Every structure is written in structure tokens, then in C-alpha cells.
């Protein structure tokens, strides 16, 4: 007998973190994985699917573009119900805290199908930060059967919420697996290859990429509006005051973010606004950076694994483990505090050597790069299947 697992996701970060799990599932003769994607992300999701060679079995037709969170969730739920009735999976697997994750989890619960939650247990304790993700993951935790947590701290959160320890497994974070896979796909002489690509496509001189370079990612929903404009104003001033530094900002496709960023940074020659980059290029940029400015949870994890200092532009972080290396700091969305800390980082890391791509991924607090295999092993152990199952 073969275990049928339906994997539900719809965003680029989910695809990156689930790719290693899907690869392991596909290689296991005791498991029949079925990949179901929503349309929460379009172009950005397609990039990751192509890179990691993930074949999609089911693609929801419901288009979430321009819809509210509740409208998106309702549309996904309606279509996912039909998918579950038709597919009859033994287990549904979701990752993280997106609207797609929430839809997959609720659909499994409503159809009384066991639910496995990857990257469970992350918490800030504030339902509005990050919003709506904190609410999503707390709700998913109440209905999941198995919780694959990235760290001991995440496990402790669930234990405090009275979730049985027998249902919680510390596996590490699969983003480290994805980084390992990405590095394995790097071309020979990666520095030359990626630098040439970025010069030819966006006019960024190689010297700007290999010396005093900051990678910026700002996109959180709770920062949209006045906070985002103020943060961008600070970056604009810093770039003007430090012309020897370069700021590379792959801008999210959200029109509210994209339009504002281009308006504010227009004409500032050492701020390079790029469309979202494929994962290999983005990982290379991180590996060449002096430090990172981000409000992304995944980028916090990647920066930590690559040994890069990160200025975390959030009022609180759900990855407090990244602060233990004393390199990374949590700032706030307050512009004055952000300006003080980014200037501190520019001073502190201006002479930091740029390490090479080779041997960049560090074993550490988020795992050893083999979390996906641990997850699949726990999945099979729970549901009584073995590799000899036929």
C-alpha cells in the first residue's frame, strides 16, 4: 500500500521550502506525492517551480489577483474541497503561514484528512505582526495532526499551547536544504556568471556587487503605507550620504510596494531596483552582501545560514534564534530607529571581507540541510508505511 500525500501551496517561499520535501517524497517508493498549487503568487511561484523542477499535478483555477484575504481564502476553500473529494489523499501537507497554507489546512480539517504542518510553531505572540500570518499559523496549529518544527524554540511554543509532544518533531528548516540544493546548481565561476548577468540585464557594475553591497527586501503587509514610505526615505538618505555603498533591492510585485519604491528611489544611482530574481541569483546576491536589510522571515533564515548580518525591519521577530549570533538586530518600523541602526551597520560592516560562494551554507540553528528527509521519515513513521510498502 502506498501513502498518498497531497502537498498544497501557492507562493514562491513555500515552493522553495517545499521543493526538498517534494524531491524526497518523489524518490520514496512507499509514497505517492501529488502537488496542488493555488494562484496566490503567479510569476514568482513559476520561477521556483521551474528551478527546482517541480511538476504540478493540480493547479487551482481561482484567481486571487486584487482580492481581499477573505475572498482569496473563500475561493481556495471552495475549489480545494473538490480536489480533496477527487484525490482522496491519506495526508495533506502544508507549509508555513500563508493564505494557501490556511486554505489547505482548513480543507483537510473539514474533510477529516490528517494534516501535517511544516515550519510549525513560529510565534511572535502578536496577531497583527506579521499579519495575517501569525493568526494563520496559530489556527493551523490547533487542527494539525503532526507538527514539523524548525527549532527547539518553536517546539516549546507548541508545548506551551498544550499540544502533545508526541505530535511534535524537531526537523530543522527546509530552507537550509533549499540553499544546499541551490549551491549545487551554481555554475562554475559563479561570481563572473551572476555578475555578468546582472550587469547585462540591469547595468550594475561588477565592482558594485563585490564591495560594500547591501541586499534589501521590504514587503510586509503591515508596513504598507506611511511606514514603508518612511523606511524608503531613510534608505534614500543613506544611499545619498554613502555613495561608496550599493543597495540592491529586488522589489516585490505588489503594486503598492513596487510603485512607491520606484518613485522614491528614482535618480539615486547607487540604489538598484530589480524585479524579483530567480532563487539562484538571489542566493548569490546574499552571499556577496556585506549585510542584509529585510522584513522577511525566510531571508532572516537564509542570512543566518550564510553567515550574513541582518537588520530585521520588524517590531518583533518570529525567528529570535537569528539574534543569538550578535550580528543581527531587530529594529522597528520607526524611521528614526531604523536610520540609527542602518548607519551603525554601514560603519560596522564597511570593511567586512566578502566571502566566496563555496562552503557558504553553515550547519546551525536551522538545521544541517537534510531536514526534508527527517520530515518524510517522521511522516512514514506516524502513518505506518515503510519503504518496502507496495
C-alpha positions, -999 to +999 in steps of 0.1 A: +000+000+000+013+034-009+008+066+011-009+093-009+003+128+001-013+160-012+010+190-009-008+223-011+010+256-016+008+288-037+037+312-030+074+313-040+087+310-005+065+279+001+078+264-032+114+270-022+110+254+012+088+225+000+110+216-030+134+195-009+105+177+007+088+170-027+121+157-040+124+132-011+088+122-014+092+115-051+122+093-045+103+071-020+086+041-034+062+040-005+047+074-012+026+089-040+030+127-037+005+150-055+014+186-059-015+211-058-008+248-063-031+278-057-026+310-076-016+332-047+017+340-065+019+338-102+052+347-119+072+344-087+059+309-080+066+298-116+103+308-111+107+285-082+088+256-097+109+257-128+142+260-109+135+230-087+118+210-115+086+206-096+058+192-117+023+204-108-004+178-107-033+202-098-035+239-103-065+258-089-083+280-114-094+306-089-075+338-095-068+358-063-054+389-080-068+420-065-089+402-039-090+405-002-076+379+021-111+366+030-122+365-007-090+346-016-094+321+012-131+315+003-122+309-033-094+285-025-115+266+000-143+261-025-120+246-051-098+226-027-129+208-015-135+194-049-098+185-052-098+166-019-130+147-028-115+137-062-079+129-049-088+112-016-053+117-001-042+099+030-025+131+043-024+168+034+008+186+038+011+224+042+040+248+050+043+280+069+015+305+073+002+319+040-034+321+029-027+290+008-015+272+039-046+282+057-068+270+029-051+237+026-053+232+064-089+240+067-098+219+037-081+189+052-098+195+086-132+199+070-127+166+051-113+148+081-080+141+064-048+141+086-028+173+083+009+177+085+023+213+091+058+220+081+076+250+098+051+248+127+055+266+160+068+300+149+053+328+171+056+365+178+026+365+202+011+395+183-017+386+160-011+417+140+027+411+134+031+395+110-004+400+097-022+378+088+005+351+091+006+350+129-031+343+130-029+317+103-002+296+120-018+297+154-050+284+139-033+258+118-016+245+149-050+238+165-060+214+137-027+198+126-020+162+134+017+164+130+039+195+136+073+196+119+091+224+138+124+240+127+139+247+162+136+237+198+121+272+205+093+265+181+086+232+198+084+249+231+058+273+218+036+244+209+042+227+242+030+258+260-001+257+239-008+222+252+000+203+220+012+168+228+049+163+225+042+130+206+029+151+177+058+175+175+091+167+157+122+190+156+135+187+120+153+219+112+141+242+085+139+230+049+152+264+036+187+252+045+181+222+023+170+246-005+202+266+000+222+234-003+204+225-035+209+260-049+246+259-043+248+226-060+232+242-091+256+272-092+275+275-124+313+272-125+329+306-118+296+318-102+308+353-094+316+360-130+284+344-143+260+361-119+278+395-121+277+395-159+240+386-159+232+414-135+253+439-155+238+429-188+202+429-176+203+458-151+235+477-157+250+470-122+289+472-125+306+441-110+326+463-086+293+474-071+283+438-064+315+426-049+323+455-025+301+472+002+268+459-011+235+457+009+207+435-002+173+450+007+139+431+009+109+450+023+074+439+015+054+431+047+017+439+045+017+456+079+043+481+067+025+492+036+016+529+036+033+555+057+057+532+075+070+518+041+074+553+027+094+565+058+117+534+056+123+541+020+131+577+028+157+566+052+173+542+026+173+571+001+192+594+025+217+567+035+224+559-001+230+596-009+252+600+021+272+568+014+279+568-024+306+542-019+279+517-009+254+499-032+219+489-023+204+461-043+166+458-038+146+431-056+112+447-053+081+427-046+054+427-074+027+441-050+018+473-069+016+493-036+052+484-028+065+485-064+051+518-073+063+536-041+098+522-043+103+533-079+090+568-071+112+573-040+144+558-054+143+573-088+175+591-097+196+576-069+225+560-087+236+535-061+202+520-054+195+493-079+158+483-081+153+449-097+123+427-104+121+396-082+151+375-090+153+337-095+164+319-064+199+311-076+206+348-083+191+359-051+212+334-030+243+346-048+235+382-040+230+373-003+263+355-003+281+386-017+264+412+005+281+429+034+248+428+053+211+424+046+181+447+054+149+427+055+114+422+069+112+387+055+113+356+078+128+334+051+156+359+043+164+360+081+170+322+079+190+324+047+212+352+060+219+333+092+228+302+072+251+322+050+267+340+080+255+374+070+245+401+095+208+412+091+190+443+101+155+430+107+129+457+100+101+445+122+088+453+156+094+417+167+107+386+150+094+351+149+130+338+144+146+350+176+173+324+171+189+347+144+197+372+171+220+349+191+250+354+168+252+390+179+254+401+142+217+405+135+195+431+152+157+437+152+149+474+146+114+487+143+093+503+115+101+536+133+121+556+108+144+573+134+154+540+150+159+524+116+181+552+104+203+550+136+208+512+132+214+512+095+241+538+099+256+516+126+257+487+102+273+507+075+300+517+099+304+483+114+305+462+082+321+486+057+354+467+059+340+432+062+356+407+038+333+393+011+335+355+013+333+333-017+303+312-027+320+279-019+313+264+015+288+292+024+260+272+038+266+267+075+252+239+097+235+258+125+204+267+144+180+260+115+194+226+106+220+207+086+205+209+052+188+175+054+155+184+071+133+171+043+145+135+048+137+139+086+102+151+078+095+123+054+108+097+079+085+111+107+056+111+082+061+075+074+066+065+110+033+082+120+012+066+093+028+031+094+043+030+060+078+017+051+100+018+020+090-018+014+054-010+011+039-018-023 
